[in-house]
Amino acid sequence: MSSPPPLRHPVPTHPAYIPEPPSTPGSPHGYQRFASSPQPGQQQPGQQQPPYGPPHVSAYTTPFQHQQPPHGGHGQPPPPMMPPQFGAWGMNDATAQFGMQLGQSAVAAGQDYVQRTWGGIFPLARVKPHFNVSNSYVIRKLNIILFPWLHKHWGRNSRRTDAGQTEWQTPREDVNSPDLYIPLMALVTYVLLCAWHSGIQERFHPQVLGESATWALMVLIFDAGFVWLGCYFLNVQGALVDFVAYGGYKFVGVIPILVAGFLNLGRTIGFLIFFYLFAAQGFFLMRSMRSVVLPDAATRAASDPYASTPSAPQRRRRIGFLLLEAAAQFLWMTLLVRI
């Protein structure tokens, strides 16, 4: 019988010591090396343990964080904060300045593209004053659109700028000046009413909003284009922005017609409301656009000082054009109320 093998007790082994690499001197910009903290009780070779070591600093520091030296006393003020340094991120002042110049150049190029593409059709300098409105202006303008027979003075007021030029007053200053705020709000209300009508009939879908807005914009574009072509052939100087504003006022009259249809007030009352608002819109356009198509001497001097007085045949053609534009509102409003 063989003797059992001798017992061997395990001998404890210590992990091999891997010396830390020599510490990298601190960067002038505050960059610190990511290194693991030494084990307690171990001391790196070549370093001496100071009697009173500095406070522990986390290795995860950013280039904008600097070690604050200990204050000598409560009376000493803290050192001033250093401005951010981009050198630790691989960027210097020249690179940052070049990036800012490149961004400014891109923004300027975008603005120039928009101005060259749309500036000839809708000059931004002319569109912005059309939104300069006030609450009192909106209330007075709505009363003029719905009850134009009560309004007496239809001429637009002008003013002289510091450069000596003559320009029209803004809608906030002159109630007869066309604006884009009321047409825009009326168009949005028209689209919402179309969606509501579809919801009542249980055939609403998200495409109704886009279809209604597209249909309204098409009618507005055709109306403004008709006025612009008429003024072009009649040699009338006018801004397309004003024609869009005048054409957009028809939505103010379309909204009560739609509401009357929703309330089921009857066929007779519905037709009466439609014909009244059609007549009001036509009369409003004739009186408002008269300052553009048939301006008087003061209005002509404000809009175009070099424009000549129209002859009798030209005057008759322009009056006929105004009557035709007023009658065309029957077609446009009929297309809009058929939803």
C-alpha positions as CSV (number, residue, x, y, z in Angstrom):
1,M,0.0,0.0,0.0
2,S,1.5,3.2,-1.2
3,S,1.8,6.3,1.0
4,P,-0.4,9.3,0.2
5,P,1.3,12.2,-1.6
6,P,2.5,14.9,0.7
7,L,0.2,17.9,1.2
8,R,1.3,21.2,-0.4
9,H,-0.1,24.4,1.2
10,P,-0.8,27.2,-1.3
11,V,1.8,30.0,-1.1
12,P,0.2,33.5,-1.3
13,T,1.5,35.5,-4.3
14,H,1.4,39.2,-4.7
15,P,0.4,40.8,-8.0
16,A,3.4,41.9,-10.1
17,Y,4.0,45.6,-9.6
18,I,3.8,47.6,-12.9
19,P,5.5,50.9,-12.4
20,E,3.6,53.9,-13.5
21,P,5.1,55.9,-16.4
22,P,6.8,59.1,-15.4
23,S,4.4,61.9,-14.8
24,T,3.9,64.3,-17.7
25,P,4.4,67.9,-16.7
26,G,1.3,70.0,-16.7
27,S,0.4,71.8,-19.9
28,P,0.3,75.6,-19.8
29,H,-3.3,75.3,-20.9
30,G,-4.4,73.1,-18.0
31,Y,-4.4,69.8,-19.8
32,Q,-3.8,66.8,-17.6
33,R,-2.9,63.2,-18.4
34,F,-5.5,60.6,-17.7
35,A,-3.7,58.2,-15.3
36,S,-4.8,55.8,-12.6
37,S,-4.2,56.8,-9.1
38,P,-1.4,54.9,-7.3
39,Q,-2.3,52.2,-4.9
40,P,-2.3,53.1,-1.3
41,G,1.0,52.4,0.4
42,Q,2.9,52.4,-2.9
43,Q,5.3,55.0,-4.0
44,Q,6.5,55.5,-7.5
45,P,10.2,55.3,-8.1
46,G,12.0,58.6,-8.3
47,Q,9.3,60.4,-6.4
48,Q,9.4,61.5,-2.8
49,Q,6.3,61.6,-0.6
50,P,5.7,65.2,0.5
51,P,5.0,65.7,4.1
52,Y,1.6,67.3,3.3
53,G,0.4,66.3,-0.1
54,P,-1.9,68.5,-2.2
55,P,-5.6,67.7,-2.3
56,H,-6.7,65.0,-4.6
57,V,-7.7,66.2,-8.1
58,S,-9.9,64.1,-10.3
59,A,-8.3,62.8,-13.4
60,Y,-11.4,63.7,-15.5
61,T,-10.8,67.4,-15.8
62,T,-11.5,69.6,-18.8
63,P,-9.2,72.1,-20.4
64,F,-11.1,74.9,-18.7
65,Q,-10.6,73.6,-15.2
66,H,-7.4,74.6,-13.5
67,Q,-6.1,73.6,-10.1
68,Q,-6.6,76.3,-7.6
69,P,-3.7,76.8,-5.2
70,P,-4.5,76.7,-1.6
71,H,-5.4,80.1,-0.2
72,G,-2.9,81.6,2.2
73,G,-5.7,82.9,4.4
74,H,-9.3,84.1,4.5
75,G,-8.3,87.6,3.6
76,Q,-6.7,86.7,0.2
77,P,-9.1,87.0,-2.8
78,P,-9.4,84.0,-5.1
79,P,-7.4,84.1,-8.3
80,P,-9.1,85.4,-11.4
81,M,-10.8,83.0,-13.8
82,M,-8.8,82.3,-16.9
83,P,-10.6,82.6,-20.2
84,P,-11.3,79.4,-22.1
85,Q,-8.4,78.1,-24.1
86,F,-9.1,76.2,-27.3
87,G,-5.5,75.1,-27.8
88,A,-6.0,71.9,-25.8
89,W,-8.8,70.9,-28.2
90,G,-6.5,71.3,-31.2
91,M,-7.8,74.8,-32.0
92,N,-6.0,78.0,-31.9
93,D,-7.3,81.6,-32.2
94,A,-6.6,81.7,-35.9
95,T,-8.7,78.5,-36.5
96,A,-11.6,79.8,-34.3
97,Q,-11.6,83.1,-36.2
98,F,-11.5,81.4,-39.5
99,G,-14.6,79.3,-38.5
100,M,-16.5,82.4,-37.4
101,Q,-15.7,84.1,-40.7
102,L,-16.8,81.0,-42.6
103,G,-20.1,80.9,-40.8
104,Q,-20.8,84.6,-41.4
105,S,-20.0,84.1,-45.1
106,A,-22.4,81.2,-45.3
107,V,-25.2,83.2,-43.7
108,A,-24.5,86.2,-46.0
109,A,-24.6,83.8,-49.1
110,G,-27.9,82.4,-48.0
111,Q,-29.5,85.8,-47.5
112,D,-28.1,86.9,-50.9
113,Y,-29.6,83.8,-52.6
114,V,-33.0,84.5,-51.0
115,Q,-32.9,88.1,-52.1
116,R,-31.9,87.2,-55.6
117,T,-34.5,84.4,-55.9
118,W,-37.5,86.0,-54.3
119,G,-36.5,89.7,-54.0
120,G,-37.8,90.6,-57.4
121,I,-41.2,89.1,-56.6
122,F,-41.6,89.8,-52.9
123,P,-39.0,92.3,-51.7
124,L,-38.5,91.7,-48.1
125,A,-38.1,95.4,-47.4
126,R,-41.7,95.9,-48.8
127,V,-43.3,92.9,-47.1
128,K,-42.2,93.7,-43.6
129,P,-44.2,97.0,-43.3
130,H,-47.4,95.2,-44.2
131,F,-47.3,93.4,-40.9
132,N,-46.9,96.6,-38.9
133,V,-50.5,96.6,-37.5
134,S,-52.2,97.4,-34.2
135,N,-55.4,96.1,-32.5
136,S,-57.3,99.3,-33.4
137,Y,-56.2,99.1,-37.0
138,V,-57.5,95.5,-37.3
139,I,-60.9,96.4,-35.8
140,R,-61.3,99.4,-38.0
141,K,-60.1,97.5,-41.1
142,L,-62.6,94.7,-40.5
143,N,-65.4,97.2,-40.2
144,I,-64.3,98.8,-43.5
145,I,-64.2,95.4,-45.3
146,L,-67.6,94.3,-44.0
147,F,-69.3,97.8,-44.2
148,P,-67.5,99.7,-46.9
149,W,-70.4,102.1,-47.5
150,L,-69.9,103.7,-44.2
151,H,-66.3,104.7,-44.9
152,K,-65.7,108.1,-46.5
153,H,-62.0,108.8,-47.0
154,W,-60.3,106.2,-49.1
155,G,-57.0,107.9,-50.1
156,R,-53.7,106.7,-48.7
157,N,-51.4,109.0,-46.8
158,S,-47.8,109.4,-47.5
159,R,-44.8,110.7,-45.6
160,R,-41.3,112.0,-46.4
161,T,-38.3,110.0,-45.1
162,D,-35.1,111.5,-43.7
163,A,-33.5,110.9,-47.1
164,G,-36.1,113.2,-48.8
165,Q,-38.0,110.4,-50.4
166,T,-41.8,109.9,-50.3
167,E,-43.3,106.6,-49.2
168,W,-46.6,105.3,-48.0
169,Q,-47.5,105.2,-44.3
170,T,-47.7,101.8,-42.6
171,P,-51.0,100.2,-41.8
172,R,-50.6,101.2,-38.1
173,E,-50.5,104.8,-39.2
174,D,-53.0,104.7,-42.1
175,V,-56.2,102.5,-42.0
176,N,-56.4,102.7,-45.9
177,S,-53.0,101.1,-46.3
178,P,-53.1,97.4,-47.3
179,D,-51.7,94.8,-44.9
180,L,-50.9,91.1,-44.9
181,Y,-51.8,90.3,-41.3
182,I,-55.6,90.2,-41.8
183,P,-55.4,88.2,-45.1
184,L,-53.0,85.7,-43.5
185,M,-55.2,85.2,-40.4
186,A,-58.4,85.0,-42.5
187,L,-56.7,82.3,-44.7
188,V,-55.8,80.2,-41.7
189,T,-59.3,80.6,-40.3
190,Y,-60.7,79.5,-43.7
191,V,-58.5,76.3,-43.7
192,L,-59.6,75.5,-40.2
193,L,-63.3,75.9,-41.1
194,C,-62.8,73.6,-44.0
195,A,-61.3,71.0,-41.7
196,W,-64.2,71.5,-39.3
197,H,-66.7,71.0,-42.0
198,S,-65.1,67.8,-43.1
199,G,-65.1,66.6,-39.4
200,I,-68.8,67.3,-39.1
201,Q,-69.4,65.1,-42.2
202,E,-67.2,62.4,-40.7
203,R,-64.7,62.5,-43.7
204,F,-61.9,64.4,-42.1
205,H,-58.3,63.3,-42.7
206,P,-55.0,65.2,-42.3
207,Q,-54.8,65.9,-46.0
208,V,-57.8,68.1,-45.8
209,L,-55.7,70.9,-44.3
210,G,-53.2,70.8,-47.1
211,E,-55.8,70.5,-49.8
212,S,-57.8,73.5,-48.4
213,A,-54.7,75.6,-48.0
214,T,-53.5,74.7,-51.6
215,W,-56.9,75.5,-53.0
216,A,-57.1,78.9,-51.2
217,L,-53.6,79.8,-52.3
218,M,-54.4,78.9,-55.9
219,V,-57.4,81.2,-55.9
220,L,-55.4,84.0,-54.3
221,I,-52.5,83.6,-56.8
222,F,-54.9,83.7,-59.8
223,D,-56.6,86.8,-58.5
224,A,-53.4,88.6,-57.8
225,G,-52.0,87.5,-61.1
226,F,-55.0,88.8,-62.9
227,V,-54.7,92.2,-61.3
228,W,-50.9,92.3,-61.9
229,L,-51.4,91.5,-65.7
230,G,-54.2,94.1,-65.9
231,C,-51.9,96.8,-64.4
232,Y,-49.1,95.7,-66.6
233,F,-51.1,96.2,-69.9
234,L,-52.6,99.4,-68.6
235,N,-49.2,100.8,-67.7
236,V,-50.1,101.1,-64.0
237,Q,-47.3,101.2,-61.4
238,G,-48.2,98.9,-58.5
239,A,-46.5,96.5,-56.1
240,L,-47.4,92.8,-56.3
241,V,-47.4,92.7,-52.5
242,D,-50.3,95.2,-52.4
243,F,-52.3,93.1,-55.0
244,V,-51.9,90.0,-52.8
245,A,-53.1,92.0,-49.8
246,Y,-56.1,93.3,-51.6
247,G,-57.0,89.8,-52.9
248,G,-56.6,88.3,-49.5
249,Y,-59.3,90.4,-48.0
250,K,-61.9,88.2,-49.7
251,F,-61.4,85.5,-47.1
252,V,-62.9,87.9,-44.5
253,G,-66.1,87.8,-46.5
254,V,-66.0,84.1,-47.1
255,I,-65.8,83.2,-43.4
256,P,-69.3,84.5,-42.5
257,I,-70.7,82.7,-45.5
258,L,-69.2,79.4,-44.3
259,V,-70.4,80.0,-40.8
260,A,-74.0,80.7,-42.0
261,G,-73.9,77.4,-43.9
262,F,-72.8,75.5,-40.8
263,L,-75.7,77.0,-38.8
264,N,-78.3,75.9,-41.4
265,L,-79.9,79.3,-41.6
266,G,-81.8,78.4,-44.7
267,R,-81.1,78.7,-48.4
268,T,-82.6,82.2,-48.8
269,I,-80.7,83.7,-45.9
270,G,-77.5,82.0,-47.1
271,F,-77.9,83.6,-50.6
272,L,-78.6,87.0,-49.1
273,I,-75.5,86.8,-46.9
274,F,-73.4,85.7,-49.9
275,F,-74.6,88.5,-52.2
276,Y,-74.2,91.1,-49.6
277,L,-70.6,90.1,-48.8
278,F,-69.8,89.8,-52.5
279,A,-71.1,93.4,-53.1
280,A,-69.2,94.6,-50.1
281,Q,-66.0,93.0,-51.3
282,G,-66.4,94.4,-54.8
283,F,-67.1,97.9,-53.6
284,F,-64.2,97.7,-51.1
285,L,-61.8,96.7,-53.9
286,M,-63.0,99.4,-56.3
287,R,-62.5,102.1,-53.8
288,S,-59.3,100.8,-52.3
289,M,-57.6,100.1,-55.7
290,R,-58.6,103.3,-57.2
291,S,-55.6,105.0,-55.5
292,V,-53.4,102.6,-57.5
293,V,-55.2,102.4,-60.9
294,L,-56.6,105.9,-61.0
295,P,-54.5,108.0,-58.6
296,D,-55.1,111.7,-58.0
297,A,-52.4,114.3,-58.2
298,A,-51.3,113.9,-54.6
299,T,-51.3,110.1,-54.7
300,R,-49.5,110.1,-58.1
301,A,-46.7,112.3,-56.6
302,A,-46.3,110.0,-53.7
303,S,-46.2,106.7,-55.7
304,D,-44.5,107.9,-58.9
305,P,-43.5,111.5,-59.3
306,Y,-42.7,111.0,-63.0
307,A,-46.0,109.4,-63.9
308,S,-48.1,111.3,-66.4
309,T,-51.8,112.0,-66.1
310,P,-53.8,109.3,-67.9
311,S,-55.8,110.4,-71.0
312,A,-59.5,110.0,-71.4
313,P,-59.3,106.6,-73.2
314,Q,-56.8,105.3,-70.6
315,R,-59.1,106.4,-67.9
316,R,-62.1,104.6,-69.3
317,R,-60.1,101.4,-69.7
318,R,-58.8,101.6,-66.1
319,I,-62.4,102.1,-64.8
320,G,-63.5,99.1,-66.8
321,F,-60.7,97.1,-65.3
322,L,-61.8,98.0,-61.8
323,L,-65.3,97.0,-62.6
324,L,-64.1,93.7,-64.0
325,E,-62.0,93.0,-60.9
326,A,-65.0,93.7,-58.7
327,A,-67.2,91.4,-60.7
328,A,-64.5,88.7,-60.6
329,Q,-65.0,88.4,-56.8
330,F,-68.2,86.6,-57.5
331,L,-66.2,83.8,-59.2
332,W,-63.5,83.6,-56.6
333,M,-65.8,83.7,-53.6
334,T,-68.0,81.0,-55.2
335,L,-65.0,78.7,-55.7
336,L,-64.0,79.2,-52.1
337,V,-67.4,78.5,-50.4
338,R,-67.9,75.3,-52.4
339,I,-66.1,73.0,-49.9
